[in-house]
Amino acid sequence: MNMTQYVVKTELSKQNELTKVKLIAYYDCRVKDKNTFLLSEIITTLRDIGHPISNISRLKGYLSKSKEFRKIAEGEYMITPAAKTKLSSDYGDFFFNEEDIPSDSEILDEALFCGKRGFLDKLIKQVNHCYSDCCYDAAAVCMRRVFEITLILAYENLGIQDEIKKDGEYVMLERIVANAVNNSTLAISRLKKEYDAIREVGNYAAHRVLYNTRKKDIDDIKQTYRVCLEELYYKAGLLK
């Protein structure tokens, strides 16, 4: 879970300043495996995410009186075990949600591409998450899957899916792409040459034994990839 998601789920904007400190300190405890925190760092984090502390002296007074915090050294505190147990009870599940894929539109704009089909949403979030975590081979393979699925959905929406089937099953992506770039019903734009480039990045990541995808490999195609995918979303009836 990233900080943006955590802020929303904990309804941070509705909390008082002391609770905001506690929640951000707990986040660091879970994500960064920290048992203590520097108040200055928490204050900086709150400022950076749009929740500045209005009176730091007053906040320090609240901290000294609170039974949920223990002072370790000047400016350094820890959340007491009892308070941490309560936080884990209230918010711990946020960090163990297997369905929650931290992502923030690194490759594909989730506001545009998600919310159409659940299975596509999960793949798109994996694309973005893998890219942000420098897992470029994984990102490339997921990009290839999203591309292939969306192509098939476009064929199905146009009622021409039999053109990319053999014995009732869909053919390999290479043959789908070969058909797509010349298919008058699908009628894709001038980006025909880019279809093979998108396919190849995913193929190399999945099948080349001595190959590792690098950030530049994805960066070189990510804008074209987004444009191609958006066009296919329209042809698949996923965007109106």
N, C-alpha and C positions, 0 to 999 in steps of 0.2 A: 504494500500500500504506500502510495506517495503522499507527500504532505498535503497537497491540494485535496485529495480524496479524504484524508483524515480530518481536515478542517471542516469539510462539509458534513461528514458522518457524526462528528462530535458536536456539531452545531456551535462551533467556537464563538461565533459572533454573538450568541445569546448568553455567554458565560461572563462572570465577573473576572477581574484581572487576576486574582489569586488562582482561580480555577484554570484560567488560560495558561498560566505558568505551569501549573500541575500537569495539565494535559500535554503541553509541548515537552516537558521534562519526561513524562511517561513515554511519549513517542520516541524520544532519543534513547530511552532505556531499552525499548523493544527493538528498534531498528539498528541502533549503533552499539547495543550491548553495553550501555553506560550505567553505572550504579549511582554516580553523583553527577551534578550539573553545576555549571557556572551561571550564575544569574545573569551576568552580562551577555552570555551567548543566547540565553532564552529570550532576553529582551530584544536582542538584535534580530532573532528569528521572527518574533512577533511583529516587529516593525516591518520586516521584509515581506511578510504575508498580509500586511494591511491591518494589523492590530497593535498599534503602538501603545506603550504604557504611558499614561498621562502624568503620573507622579511616582517616581522611582523610590523616593524616601518613604512615602506612605506604603508602597508595596513591601519594602523591607520590614516595615513595622508589622504588617500583616503576616509576613513569613515568620518573624520571631515569635509571634503569638500563636501561630497555627500548630496544632498537634499532628498535622499531616507532613510536616517537614522537619528535618534535623540539620542544624548548621554544622558543617565539617570544618570549614576554615573561612576566613574572610572572603565573602563573595561566592563560596561554594556550599552547596546543600545536597541533601538526598531526600527522596520521598520515603517516609517511614514504611516498614513492612506492612502494617495494617492498611495504610492508605494505598499501597501498591496492590495489595490483594483485592481491595474494593475496585480499583481501576481495572484490574485484570478481569474481574467479574463483569464489569460494565462494558469494557471496550476490548477485551482480549480476543474475542472472536473476530474482530476486524482484521487481525493479523494472520488468521488461519482460514480465510475464506478461499477455498480452492477455485471457486468460480470467478473470483475477483482478480483480474489481470491488470496490474499497474501499467498505465500507458497514458500518453498525452499527445496524440496526433503527430508523432515524430516523422512518420512517412505518409500516412493517410489521415486526412481530416475526419476524425470520428463523428463530428457533428454532421458531416455530409454523408459518410458511407455507412455508418452504423444505424441500427434501428430498423433495418429492412428485413433481414433474416438472422435469426439467432446464431446459427452455425457460422455465418459470415462474420458476425460481430466478434466472436471469439477468435477467429483467425486474424482479423484485422488488428485486434488488440495485441495478439501475439507478434504480428509484424512489427508494430510500434515498440512493444516492450523489448523484443529481442534486439532491435536496432539501438535503442537507448542504452541497453546493457552490453553493447559491443559484441553481441552474439550474431555475427553477420551471416554465417552459414545458415543458421536457423531462420534468420529473417528472410534470406533469399528463398529458402524452400517454402516458407509460408506465403511469400509474395507470389511464387509460382502457383501454389494451390488456389489462392484467391483469384488469380488471373484465370486459371483453368475453369474453376467453378462458375465464375461470372460469364465466361464465354459460353459455357454449356447452357446456363440460364437464359442467355440472349437467344441462342438457337431454339430453345424450348418455347420462349415467349413468342417467337416469330413462326413457330410451327414447322421448323425445318430441321429438327433434331435427328431425323433419320439420315441426313446427309453426312453425319459424323458418327454413325454407328455401323458396326459389323456384327452380324449374328446377334443383334439385339443389345449389344454392349457398346459403350462409347470407346472410340479408338484412342490411341495415345495422343498427347498434346501436340506433338510435332505434326501429326496429320490433321488435327483440328485447326491448327494455325495455318497450314497450307491451304485448307479449304476456306478459312475465314478471310484471308487476304484477297481472295478472288470471288467471294460469294456476293452476287448482285443483290440478294435479298437482305443479307446482313448489312451490306453497303457501309463498311467502315470508312473512316476518313483517310487522309493522306498519310497517317502514321503507320501504314502497313509494314514498313521496314522495321519498325520498333517492336513488332510482335515477336520476332525471332530473338531479338536482343533480350527481351524480358524473359522469354522461355529459357534461353541459354544460361542466364545468370542463375536461375533456379536449378537447371540441369547440372551445371558445374558443381554447385554446392552439394547436390545430392549424390552425384555419381563419379566425379573425378577423384581418384584415390589420392593424388598428390596435390590437390588444389585446396586452398583456403580462401574463402570470400573475404575481401577487405572492404573497409568503409567506402573507399572511393568507387569500388565496383557498384555499390548500391547508389551512392550519390550521383553517379554518372547517368543513371536511368530513372531516378525516383520522380523527377518532374514529369517525364514522358509517361512513366508508369501510372501516375495519378490521372493524367489526362486521358490515357487509353481506358483506364478503369471507369472513369466517370462516363465516357461515351458508352461503354458496355452496360453500365448501370441503366442508362436511358433505354438502350435497346432491349435490356432484360425486363423492363417495366418496373425497375426498383426505384427509379427517379422519374418524376413527372414534370 
